[in-house]
Each structure stands twice: as C-alpha cells, then as structure tokens.
Amino acid sequence: MRRKKNSSHRTLPAIIFFALIIGAIILSFVFKAFLVIKDSRFERGSRFTVFITDLKQGELISFVRENHSVSILKVKGVTGNPYRYFEIPIDAGIQVKNLDLNKTVSEITSDIIFKKTTKKSLNLVDLLKMFLFSKTVSPQNILVREISPKIDKSSLEKILNLLFQDSEITSERPTIEVVNATQEQGVGERHARLVTNMGGNVVLVSTGERSKESGIYYEGKKNYTIEKLSDVLKFTLRKKKVSKIADITLVIGEDYKISSPY
C-alpha cells in the first residue's frame, strides 16, 4: 500500500508538469492565431486590392464588399514598380514563379496558398478571405479588362477610374489640395493622380516651402477619406486647416520616400 501511495505521489507532479506544458502550447497557438487575425487587412476599407505577378505578367485584383464584386486588370507584360505605374492604392503584393494567371481568382488564390516560392505581403487569413470571397461572387459581378504595359497614360487612367475608384471617397467628395514640399519635380502631380484615381476631388496642385515631414492636414471630424489617405500614404494626420480653398491638404515632404511606395 505504501508503495502505491509513493508511486501516485511521484506521478502527480509529472502529470501537472505535462498539463502545464500542453496548456502553454495551446495558449501560444491561440495568441499567435489572434495576432494573425488581427493583422488581417482584407476587411479594412470598402475595397481590398492586390497586385499578383509571375514575373512575366501581372494582375490587379480588387475585392469590393459593398456590392460583392471583383474588378480585374490583366497586364500582358512587366510594369516595374506597380505603385508608381498604376498610381492607385495597392494593399498587398504577391510574387509567384510559374503561376497560371489565366485561371479564375479563386483558383489563383488557392495556388498561392500552397506555393512554397511565394513572396507576399499579406497573411494566410487574408488569402483565405480572398478565396472565400471569390468563390461566392456571381460571374456577372466580375469585371475584367486587359492592357499592355505600353498603354498611354490617359487611356490607363480611364480604365483605373472605371475599375478601382473608392465609392466611399467619391460619395464624401471633400476638396483636396496637394502641396509638393520637396525639391523633386513631378511629386505633386504623381500624388494628385493617385488621389484622383482613388476617387478624390483634387482642386489644386501647388509647390510649397521645403519640408522634411509629410502630413495630412484637415479641420473638423476625421472622415473615411482622411483615414484612407493616411492608411495608403502612411503620412501623419494633423488637425489643422492650412488651405483656404480645400478641406484636406496633402503636404508631401522629403520623408515621403520612407513611408510611401508612391
């Protein structure tokens, strides 16, 4: 009897220790899963746009939750920097060798999930949401256009406005002034095209005093347009009115190259 009691006393700490290890593993897994879900960007804003390339050609795919639709722009060739080329908000980039871009969006997304050579800037949760979204979209709600990288800028902008404008920004329609506070030519015009392609109402592009810091200046309540601009450009928000003619002033300082891919 004493031997059995001694044996049980020795076994109990081992069981408790083993249970603590299992509990720690489960808690670690739950915590990591929580962080992955928290970092998911698919449901931020009214649309989620990704650029997918197989290094030979590419596709811009935009998922719109408002009307449960998908817009696709197929590019038959190499574009270089997609942010500078398209000048629209791109939420994530995906690069996969030997990817068949002629497949449906759900098939492409499925292939990306299981490809080991994938270079991507979004997590598994986002990919799964893209897959499920594309599987439930009606074929009549899928809009597809195809272009060559040599397309002229005017024609490209018309297609981008058709496929990728943000309906929430177009409905708010605040006036926006873009100020180039760098000594680099063309920066103001480039960012103005980005804002216009998003659906923004740019009323003036000007050159301001040289500034190291970029910023988004506004007065009153922070709306969706302001938050979207901040999310896309990663500029600091400043609640201060600096323009006499615009509701929002986008000041592009010399640090824009650090925070913004545009």
KOLLO-273925 format. One record per residue (C-alpha): residue number from 1; x, y, z. Coordinates in steps of 0.001 Angstrom, whole numbers, plus 524288, in hexadecimal, padded with zeros to 5 digits. Example, Ala and Ser with C-alpha at 12.3 -4.5 7.8 and 13.67 -1.06 7.14 Angstrom:
SITE_1_8300C_7EE6C_81E78
SITE_2_83566_7FBDC_81BE4
***
This chain:
SITE_1_80000_80000_80000
SITE_2_80B09_80947_8036F
SITE_3_81192_8068F_7F666
SITE_4_80513_80A09_7EF17
SITE_5_80396_81695_7F6B0
SITE_6_811B6_81A69_7F41F
SITE_7_81014_8173A_7E5BF
SITE_8_803DD_81FAC_7E48F
SITE_9_80AB1_82ADF_7EB79
SITE_10_815BD_82A3E_7E1A5
SITE_11_80C6A_8296F_7D609
SITE_12_803F9_83519_7D9AC
SITE_13_80E9F_83F90_7D7E9
SITE_14_8121B_839B0_7CAC7
SITE_15_803F3_83A63_7C65F
SITE_16_802E4_8488B_7CAF0
SITE_17_80FA1_84C0C_7C411
SITE_18_80B0C_84588_7B786
SITE_19_7FDF1_84C9C_7B85C
SITE_20_804D2_859AA_7BA20
SITE_21_80D11_8573E_7AE04
SITE_22_80104_853A5_7A5E3
SITE_23_7F9E5_85F94_7AB28
SITE_24_8054C_86879_7A7AE
SITE_25_805C9_862F2_799E2
SITE_26_7F71C_864F5_7981D
SITE_27_7F7CD_872D4_79D77
SITE_28_8034B_875E0_79483
SITE_29_7FBD9_870B9_788C0
SITE_30_7EFA0_87886_78C55
SITE_31_7F7AA_884E6_78E3D
SITE_32_7FE86_8834B_7811E
SITE_33_7F184_880A1_77A6B
SITE_34_7EC05_88CF7_780B1
SITE_35_7F778_89510_77B9B
SITE_36_7F5E9_88F8E_76DD3
SITE_37_7E75A_892A7_76DB1
SITE_38_7E9FD_8A025_7735F
SITE_39_7F40A_8A2FE_768B9
SITE_40_7EA6A_89F3E_75E03
SITE_41_7E7D9_8AACF_754F2
SITE_42_7DD6C_8A536_74C12
SITE_43_7D1E0_8AB9F_752E1
SITE_44_7D7E6_8B916_754A7
SITE_45_7D147_8C32D_74C05
SITE_46_7C739_8C0EF_74174
SITE_47_7D054_8B99C_7382D
SITE_48_7DC8D_8B148_738E1
SITE_49_7E5F3_8B18C_72D59
SITE_50_7F17A_8A88B_72AC1
SITE_51_7FB8B_8A7FE_71FDA
SITE_52_7FF65_89A35_71BE0
SITE_53_80ABE_89757_712B6
SITE_54_811BE_88B6A_70D75
SITE_55_81D3B_89443_70990
SITE_56_818B9_8940A_6FB51
SITE_57_80B4C_89A4B_6FC74
SITE_58_80243_89ECA_70737
SITE_59_7F47F_8A0F7_70C05
SITE_60_7EE33_8AB50_7146F
SITE_61_7E2E6_8A505_71BC1
SITE_62_7D9BE_8AD40_723FB
SITE_63_7CF7B_8A787_72D23
SITE_64_7C3F8_8B0B7_72FAF
SITE_65_7BB76_8AD23_73B5B
SITE_66_7B10E_8B77D_738F1
SITE_67_7AB39_8B041_72D42
SITE_68_7B2C4_8A379_72EC7
SITE_69_7BA2E_8A50B_72218
SITE_70_7C7D6_8A323_71CAF
SITE_71_7CF28_8AC08_71338
SITE_72_7DAAB_8A64B_70BB4
SITE_73_7E4BE_8AD3A_70361
SITE_74_7ED90_8A3D9_6FBF0
SITE_75_7FACB_8A945_6F7B9
SITE_76_8013C_8A1E8_6EC94
SITE_77_80F41_8A52B_6EFF5
SITE_78_81828_8AA99_6FA89
SITE_79_814A1_8B7AF_700E7
SITE_80_81FF6_8B9DC_70A37
SITE_81_81B9A_8C074_716DD
SITE_82_80CBD_8BE30_716F1
SITE_83_80A3B_8C934_720B1
SITE_84_8109F_8D348_717D1
SITE_85_80B29_8CD35_70B58
SITE_86_7FCC1_8CC46_70F35
SITE_87_7FC3F_8D74D_71943
SITE_88_7F113_8D11B_720DD
SITE_89_7F099_8CBA4_72EC2
SITE_90_7F64C_8BDDA_72EA9
SITE_91_7F461_8B6E7_73B94
SITE_92_7FD78_8AB83_738FD
SITE_93_806ED_8A5DF_72F14
SITE_94_808A0_8978A_72B96
SITE_95_813BA_891EF_72366
SITE_96_81367_883B7_71F1D
SITE_97_81B69_87CF5_7149C
SITE_98_8143D_87449_70ADD
SITE_99_806C7_878D0_70F37
SITE_100_7FBBC_876EA_70563
SITE_101_7F4F5_88426_7050C
SITE_102_7EB14_87F37_6FB1C
SITE_103_7E3E7_877F0_705E0
SITE_104_7D889_87D71_70DB9
SITE_105_7DB57_8860A_7198D
SITE_106_7D7B3_87B31_7230D
SITE_107_7E0B2_87198_71C01
SITE_108_7EBE3_87B6E_71BCD
SITE_109_7EA09_87E28_72A56
SITE_110_7E9D1_86FA2_72D4A
SITE_111_7F67D_86DBB_725B3
SITE_112_7FCED_878E9_72D27
SITE_113_7F93D_872E0_73A45
SITE_114_80030_8662B_736EA
SITE_115_80BC5_86BAF_72F44
SITE_116_81879_86B3B_7370D
SITE_117_81F66_87548_72E79
SITE_118_81587_87FE5_7315A
SITE_119_81A26_88D7C_73534
SITE_120_80EB0_89494_73B23
SITE_121_80B84_8A008_74415
SITE_122_7FF10_89A6C_749F9
SITE_123_7FC0D_88F20_752F6
SITE_124_7F4C8_88234_751C5
SITE_125_7E82A_887E4_75743
SITE_126_7E7CE_89214_74C6D
SITE_127_7EA1A_8879C_7421A
SITE_128_7DF34_87F23_7479B
SITE_129_7D5E5_88AC6_747B7
SITE_130_7D995_88DD2_7399E
SITE_131_7D6FC_87FAB_735ED
SITE_132_7C9B5_87F2B_73CB4
SITE_133_7C5B0_88C72_73747
SITE_134_7C91E_888B0_7294B
SITE_135_7C223_87B97_72A8B
SITE_136_7B55F_88269_72E24
SITE_137_7B5A8_88D5A_723FA
SITE_138_7ABCD_88C74_718F9
SITE_139_7B23A_88C02_70B61
SITE_140_7AA6A_8980D_70783
SITE_141_7B117_89F91_7128A
SITE_142_7BEBE_89D07_70D41
SITE_143_7C3F9_8A7F5_704A4
SITE_144_7D038_8A4E3_6FCAB
SITE_145_7D8BD_8AD9F_6F436
SITE_146_7E5B0_8AAC0_6ED94
SITE_147_7F08F_8B444_6EA1F
SITE_148_7FE70_8B4D1_6E4F9
SITE_149_8090B_8BB6B_6ED3A
SITE_150_80AE8_8C4B7_6E1BB
SITE_151_7FD26_8CA61_6E300
SITE_152_7FCE0_8D941_6E34D
SITE_153_7FAA7_8DFED_6F06C
SITE_154_7ED8E_8E5EA_6ECD7
SITE_155_7E799_8D8EF_6E8A8
SITE_156_7ECFF_8D237_6F4BB
SITE_157_7E706_8DC55_6FDD4
SITE_158_7D996_8DA83_6F7A4
SITE_159_7DA4C_8CBE1_6FA0D
SITE_160_7DF41_8CDCA_707FB
SITE_161_7D423_8D741_70AE8
SITE_162_7CA6D_8CD3A_705C4
SITE_163_7CFD9_8C1D5_70D85
SITE_164_7D5EE_8C6F2_71A06
SITE_165_7CFAC_8D36C_71F09
SITE_166_7CBA2_8D2F2_72D52
SITE_167_7BCF4_8D562_72E53
SITE_168_7BDF6_8DA9D_73C3C
SITE_169_7C7B9_8E501_73803
SITE_170_7BF9E_8E8E5_72C27
SITE_171_7B399_8EA2B_734BD
SITE_172_7BA7C_8F295_73F00
SITE_173_7C10B_8FAC5_73461
SITE_174_7C919_90406_73CEF
SITE_175_7D1B5_90DD5_735D0
SITE_176_7E03E_90A89_7365A
SITE_177_7EC5C_912C9_73408
SITE_178_7F93A_90BE5_73152
SITE_179_80578_91373_73535
SITE_180_812F0_90F64_73073
SITE_181_81C21_9132E_73B81
SITE_182_827CA_90C31_73599
SITE_183_8314C_91104_72B53
SITE_184_82DD5_90586_72299
SITE_185_825FE_908A9_71674
SITE_186_819BF_900D7_71371
SITE_187_81750_8FC0C_72159
SITE_188_80B34_90472_7231E
SITE_189_80544_9007C_71615
SITE_190_807E9_8F219_718BA
SITE_191_80135_8F267_725EF
SITE_192_7F60A_8FA67_7204B
SITE_193_7F3A5_8EF9B_71642
SITE_194_7F3BD_8E5A8_72143
SITE_195_7E965_8ED47_728C9
SITE_196_7E139_8EF43_71C74
SITE_197_7E1EE_8E0D6_718FD
SITE_198_7DD0B_8DDD8_726C5
SITE_199_7D130_8E65A_723FF
SITE_200_7D616_8F29D_72AB8
SITE_201_7D2DD_90085_7267C
SITE_202_7E000_9074B_72472
SITE_203_7DDD2_915E7_7229B
SITE_204_7EBED_91AA7_722AB
SITE_205_7F9D3_9159D_72150
SITE_206_803BC_91F62_72662
SITE_207_811E7_920E1_72A8E
SITE_208_81460_92474_738BC
SITE_209_81FBA_927B1_74194
SITE_210_82980_91CB3_74303
SITE_211_825DF_91362_74DF9
SITE_212_82BF1_906EB_7531A
SITE_213_81F19_90197_7586F
SITE_214_81318_8FD7D_750DC
SITE_215_8058F_8FF39_7567A
SITE_216_7F6EA_8FF29_75431
SITE_217_7F092_90B85_75960
SITE_218_7E1FE_90CA3_75BEA
SITE_219_7D800_91394_76432
SITE_220_7CC0A_90E1F_76AEB
SITE_221_7C82A_8FFD6_76B9F
SITE_222_7D158_8F57E_7663D
SITE_223_7CA3C_8EEBD_75B13
SITE_224_7CC98_8E28C_752E8
SITE_225_7D448_8E9F8_74875
SITE_226_7DDEE_8EF29_75279
SITE_227_7DFC3_8E1D2_758B1
SITE_228_7E182_8DB4D_74B64
SITE_229_7EBBF_8E539_74719
SITE_230_7F30B_8E314_753D0
SITE_231_7F249_8D44D_75242
SITE_232_7F72C_8D4A7_74430
SITE_233_801EE_8DECC_7459E
SITE_234_8059F_8DC9C_753EC
SITE_235_80617_8EB70_755F5
SITE_236_803C1_8F182_76356
SITE_237_7F62F_8F71E_765AB
SITE_238_7F5CD_90528_76A9A
SITE_239_7E91D_90BA5_76EA6
SITE_240_7EC03_91923_76952
SITE_241_7E68F_92077_75DA5
SITE_242_7F145_925F1_754F6
SITE_243_7EA23_927ED_74814
SITE_244_7E056_93286_744C8
SITE_245_7DA10_92AE0_739BE
SITE_246_7DAAD_91C86_73DD1
SITE_247_7D50E_91419_748B1
SITE_248_7E13A_90B88_748FC
SITE_249_7EF54_90F52_7463E
SITE_250_7F8F2_904C4_74288
SITE_251_806C1_909B5_744FF
SITE_252_81163_90149_73EFA
SITE_253_81E12_90305_7465D
SITE_254_82B7F_8FD62_743C0
SITE_255_828AA_8F199_74C78
SITE_256_81DEE_8EC9D_74351
SITE_257_82774_8E2CF_73D40
SITE_258_828ED_8DC36_74A7A
SITE_259_81A81_8DABD_74DC0
SITE_260_813FF_8DA0D_7406C
SITE_261_8168C_8D0EF_734CD
SITE_262_8112D_8DB6D_72BB9
***
